[in-house]
Amino acid sequence: MQLNPCFLSYLRGMSLYPLVRELLFRFPPENVHYFSMNLLQGACRVNVLKGMIEKHFRVSDARLKRELFGLAFPNPVGLGAGFDKNALYLDELEALGFGFAEIGTVTPLGQPGNDKPRLFRLPADQALINRMGFNNDGVAAMAARLKKRKERSAASALIVGGNIGKNKITGNEDAWKDYHTCFDALFDCVDYFVVNVSSPNTPGLRELQEKDSLKKILGNLQNNNQGRQHPKPLLLKIAPDLTQEQLDDIVSLAFEVQLSGLVATNTTISREGLRTSGTRITAIGAGGLSGRPVRERATEIVQYLSKQTNGNIPVIASGGIFTGADAAEKLSAGASLVQVWTGFIYEGPSIVKHICAHLLDS
């Protein structure tokens, strides 16, 4: 088969990602995201090209496998929610070597999210600010898409998590109903669930992190879950901006409702210590900050949660993971798995390969 010269250049470009990144960063972030992933998707539709991508990026080694929540993870490196919001690129992410990926955040009704622009790069800080606002196609469309993928990719080893949230128009008093709706609709389509009450980009959402509100949401979901023949792992994603008292409340509640795990952490509303100019930060405005600036705080929270739970509630670490050393830091702090997001943008498609190689050499 004659390979397309443009695609060969694309493959070579992935190994020269810093140069490619310089070009991509000249264009709006959201546009580049879909352009890059659609290009990869087109390549993966050609079996020989998909095979080349898998051979180059996937690391298969029994030492990387993890058994957690009753699930078999091919490796401990996953992609956090918010990247593949609509479950469009799971096959492609698996080809790049990810052991697991979270789709969403999914809401009952499709919604456009916040006005654009809503995603901003901070190269000086190796960070992003986003205020996407749970833009997604809605749970019915997502369930249908995931069911088709299961039929098409029955042999896939990729673990798929469903990150669920509430619609913007839903009041907090009725938020539990939205989470219930998403849980029901996706139950047969995903391997585990993550309850997202920690995004700063849906008005009032973070108020649901308070113990009483959380107990209503999580208690209802667990009642639903435990009534099924094969319950799914249920996790909670938390913000890095919580106080120690709030973290203690979450630990207490996690035991009370028998959560399977915690995801630490989401993006932060803090802007402390940034190298990017204050003028630029003010011009960008509201949104969640992710990337390098969150690394230290996220690690502190992982370590605190691990200590407070005596390691009895597994933690998936997220926040500022760019390299194998970053991932190892989170695992040493007590995490069982790690997730990347902003690091994927800055480090490129080899990030999983490099992290896995580091973990194998450690």
Secondary structure, 3 states (H helix, E strand, C coil): CCCCHHHHHHHHHHHCHHHHHHHHCCCCHHHHHHHHHHHHHHHHCCHHHHHHHHHHHCCCCHHHCEEECCEEECCCEEEEEEEECCCCCHHHHHHCCCCEEEEEEECCEEECCCCCCCEEEEHHHCEEEECCCCCEEEHHHHHHHHHHHHHHCCCCCCEEEEEECCCCCCCHHHHHHHHHHHHHHHCCCCCEEEEECCCCCCCCHHHHHCHHHHHHHHHHHHHHHHCCCCCCCEEEEECCCCCHHHHHHHHHHHHHCCCCEEEECCCECCCCCCCCCHHHHHHHCCCEEEEHHHHHHHHHHHHHHHHHCCCCCCEEEECCCCCHHHHHHHHHCCCCEEEECHHHHHHCCCHHHHHHHHHHHC
